[in-house]
Amino acid sequence: MGNELMVFMVMVIVEIASAGMIIISKLVMDGGMNAFVQSAYRPIFATISIAPFAFFLERKTRPKLTRSVLFQIFLCSIFGITANQNIYFIGIKNSTPTIVSAIDNLIPAFTFIIAVPLGVEKMGLRSIAGQAKFWGTIVCVGGAMLLSLYHGKVVIGQLGFHWKYAESTNEDVNSAHSNFFLGPFLLIMSSLTYAIWLIIQAKVNEKYAAPYTSTLLMCLMASVECVIIGFCVVPKLSEWTLNPIRAISVVYNGVVATSLTYFLSSWCIEKKGPLYVSMFNPLLLVISAFLSWILLREKLYLGVVVGSLLVVAGLYGFLWGQKMETSAEDIEVNKEKKQSTNLQADLELQLPQNPKANVHPLQLKQISQNIKTEL
């Protein structure tokens, strides 16, 4: 019971940390910080914070790094950080924290869509599990389209109280709705690149059993890539200066929202599995919407609320189908193991008790075939 509660509390902390990253990033970018500068700083601080873990925890167990693995890590840096974060932060700039956290729930659906043609996942529409995953994906994408293209009336208005610092930005978070299509569209593209990263990262994990080292290399490569892109887009050094709130933002995003959440999520996956961790994604939506309503005075529109509910419903439908599919596979594996054990036991019973006795190979083959026929 105590371990169950610990894992639950850790996942709540992870979602709160992720929601904090969305809120503070939105705040500093509304205050004038360029999205490409924000994207460049994050992997730098993530690299610095992950380096001690990679050095001390995997110093003796780190496998040899081959060229193919290094190239896959490079692809991970492109899709998982460089492309993903640049698009993501521009999307945050042109959207609201509620929409950001809602579209994050598309990641499992996009991963499934990409994995099916690659043969990593099976569609399996003849089974209930396959149908749940298929329709869950459709509902997820439909919900994302709805909150991107339709606003409707205001469901929850602005709160009278909000963070005093937000007033100094001179920009209302709801003004992002003037460009309501661009923000959600970029966030959907960010989820797509993240899904591609998940598939490539799974291949890296199979070949290179050193997660901290591979993450360190990925963040290091992404730091170089994001800095180059950042200086090409924002060449003025004055744009790269960090006042106190910007410094807090980039350090928080690199250390807490990247390194700490990665470590805690990995621990929870080890304890309860990836499906359990995925089920907490909608909690990010609730926390982000609440914090944005309180601190940034965000208005909640009908289209955003209904679209978010559809995304969450589709996500849980997809996860339910995935759980059914995994359970069916486990039952099949256990059945095969049991049959194999019974076959071995019956074979030992039918063999002569005298270990020195000579048994012809054809006799052994006939005994084995008889037992298989009985099973």
N, C-alpha and C positions, 0 to 999 in steps of 0.2 A: 504493500500500500504506500509506504514511504517513497519507494523508488518511482512508482507511478506518478505520485504527486510532484516529485522532483522534475521528472521529464516534462510534465505539463507546465510547471512554472517556468522552466527554461525556455520552452517554446513561446510562452507568452512574452517573456523578456526579449526574445528574438524579434517577434512581431512589433513590439513597442520600439525597439531600436531601429527597425526598418521604417516605421512610420515617422520617427524622429528625423531620419535622413531625408524623407520626402518633404517634411514641413520646413526644415532649416534650409534645404537646398532651394525650395521655392522662395523662401524669404530673402535669401542673399541675392538670388538672381533678379527678383523684383526690385531689389535695391541697387542694381546696376552691374552685378558680377556676370561676366560673360560665361555662357554655358560651356564653351570649349576650354576655358580656363579652369572651370570647376572639374571638368572631365580629366584634365591633365594632372591636377593635383591629387585626385583620389587614388590612382594606382601607385603614385610615389609614396604616399604615407602607408598604403597597404603593404607595399614591398618592405618598407622599413620595419613595420610591426610583425610581419610574418617571418622575416629572416631568422630571428632567434629560435623560433619553433622548428624551422627546417634544419637549422644547424645542430641543435642539441638533441632533438627527438629522433632525427633520422640520420644522424652522423654514421652510425654503425650498420644500419639496415638499408641504406640507400642503394638501389640497384644501378647497374651501368646504364648510362644515358646514350641511346642509339640515335642515329640521324633521323630515322623514321619517327621516333617518339618526340624528338626535338621539333620536327616539322609539325607534328600534330599539336604540340604545345603552342607553337607559333600561330596555328590556325585558331586555337582556343583564345589566344590573346587578341586576335582580330575580331572574332565574332562575339566572344564572351565579355570583352572589356572595351576595346577601342570603338568598334562600330556600335555596340550596344549602349555604352555610356554616353557617347556623344549624341546619339539619337534620343536617348532617354532623357537627358537633361534639357535638350531643346524642347522635347515634348512636355516636360514639367513646366518650363517657362511659358508655354502656350496653352496650359491647361490648369486643372486644379488638383490638389492632393487626392480628393475622392475619386476622380476619374483615373488618376495614375494607379492607385491601389486596386481599383476594379479591373483594369485591363491587365494587371499583373497575373490575374487568375486565368488568363488565356494560355499561359505557358504550357501546362500539361496537355491541353488540346492541340496546340501547335506542334508539340513534340510528337504526339501520336500521328498527326497528319504527315509529318516528315518521315517518321520511322516506318510507316506502312510501305511506301514504295521502296525503301531501302532494305526491306525484309527483316528489320529489327522487331517490328510488331506485326501481328496478324489482324486482319479486319474481323473475321469470324462473325459475320452477320447472321449466321444460322443459330448461333447461341444467344441466350439472354444477355450474357456478359458483353458480347461483341456489340449487340444492339444498344446496350446502355452506354458503352463507350462512344459509339457512333452518334447517337442522338444527343448525348451530353456535349460532344464537340460542337454539333450544329447549334445547340442552344447557347453555348458559350460565345461562339462567333456572332450569333444573332444578337445577343445582349450587348456585345461590344459595338456592333454596328448601330444599335438603337441609341445608346448613350453618346455615340459620336455624331449622329445625324439629327437627333431630335432633342429639344429642350423641354417644351411645354411650360406650364406655369410653375411658379416657385412653391415648393412644398414646405420648406423650412426656411424662414428668413434669417437675416443677420442677427447675431447676438449683440446686445448693447456693449458688453465687455469684450475687449480683446487685447492682445499683447501690445504694449505701448510702443515697442520697437517697430512693430509692423506699420504704425502710423508714419514713421520717418521715411519709409520707402516711397511714400507718395503714390502708391499704386494699389488699387483694390484688386484682391485675388479674383473677384468675379469678372474683372475686365478682360481676363483671358478668354471669356466666352465669345468675344468679338472675333476670335480666330479659333472657334470651337472645333472646326474640322481638322486643321493642321495638327493641333496638339494630340488628340486621340489617334490620328493616323500614324504619327511618328511613334507614339507609344505602342501601337500594334506592331509596327515594324521592329521596335526594340524587343518586344516579346518574341517575335519570330527569330531574330538573331540569337536571343538567349536560348531558344529551343534548339537551334543548330549547335550552339556551344554544348548543350547537355549531351547531345548524341556524340560529338567528337570527344568530349571529356570522358564519357563512358569507355571509349576505346583506349584513351590514355591510361585510365585506371586499371584496365585489363593488362596492359603491357608494362606499366611503371608504377609499382606499389610504393609510392612515396608521395602522398597527397600534399604535404606541406611544401616539399621541394618543387613539385610540378606547379603548385599555385604561386610559389615565389618566382619561378621562371616566367610564368604567364604574366604576373603583375609587372615584373621587370621589363619584359618586352613591350607590354602595353604602355608603360611609363614613357619609353622612348617614342613609341608611335604617337601617343596622345600629345606629347610635348611638341613634336614636329608639326603635327596637324594644327595644334593650338597656335604656334608662332606663325604659321602660314596664314591663318585666319585672323589672328589678333597679334600683329607685330609690335604694337606699342607696349613697352615694358611697364608703363604706368597702369595698364589694365591688369597686370599680374601681381600688383602689390596687394598685400593682405592686411586689412584692418582687423580689429579684434573679432568681430562677428564672422568675417570671412575665414579667418584662421581657425576659429572654432568649427566652422562648417566643414572645411577640407580635412581637418584632423579627425573630426567625428566620423565623416564619411569613410575615411581610409582605415582608421583603427577600429571603431565600434561597428559601423554598418558593413564593413567588409571582413576584417580579420576576426573579430569577436563573434559575429553572427555565423561565419563559416565554421569556426571551431565548435560553437554550441550546436549548430545544425548537424554537423558531422557526428557529434556525440549522441544526439537524439536519434539520428538514423541508425547508428550502431545499436542503440537500446531498443528502439521500437520499429525501425524500418522506414523507408522513404514515404510510404503511403500515409503513415501517421503524421509525418512532418508536413506533407502536402495539405492535409485537412485543416491546417491552421492558417492557410493563405487568406480565407475570407475574414479572419480576425484582423488582418492588416487593413482591410477596407473599413471596418467598423472604427478602429482606433484612429485611422487617418481622417475619416470624415468628422469624428468627434473633435480631434485636435484642431483641424482646419476651421471648423465651425466656431470653436472657442477662441483660438489664437489669431486666425486670419479673417474671421467674419465671412466665411464662405456661405453662399446660398446653395441650397440643394433643390435642383429642378426635378420635375416629374420624370423626364426622360432619363436622367442620371440615376434616379432611385430605381425605376423599373428595370433599366438596362443592367444595373449592378446586381439586382436580385436574380435576373436571368443568368448572368455570368456565374454567380455563386451556385444557383440550382444546377446549371450545366456541369460545373466543376464537380459537385458532389455526385451527380449521376455518373460522370466519367469515372470517378474514384471508386464508386460502388461496383461498377462493371469490372474495373481492374482488380478489385479485391476478390470478386467472384471467380475471375479467371485464374488468379494466383492460387486460390483455395482449391480449384479443380485440378490444377497442375500438381499441387502438393499431394492431393489424394491419389492421383495417378502414380506419382513417384513412390509413395508409400506402399501402394498396392503391388507395384513391380518388385519392390524390395522384399515384401512379405512372400510373394510367389517364389522369388529366388532363394529365400531362406528355407521355405518348405521343400523346394526341390533338392537343395543340398542335404537337408535332414533325411528325406526319403531315400536319397541315393546312398547315404551312409548306412541306412538300415538294411538295404537290399544287397550291399556288398558282403562278401564272406568276412566272418569275424577274425579269421586267422590272417594276420598281416602278411605272412609269408606265402599265402596261397596265390597261385597264378590265375589271373583273370584276363581272358582274351579281350582285346580292345573292342571287338565287335559286340561282345557281351555287355561291356560298359555302355556302348552306344545305344543298344537295345533297351537297357534299363532306363537310361535317360529319356529316351523317346516315350516309353510307357508312362513315366511319371509326368511328363509334359502333357500327355493325352488326358491323364486323370485330372490335372489342374485345369 
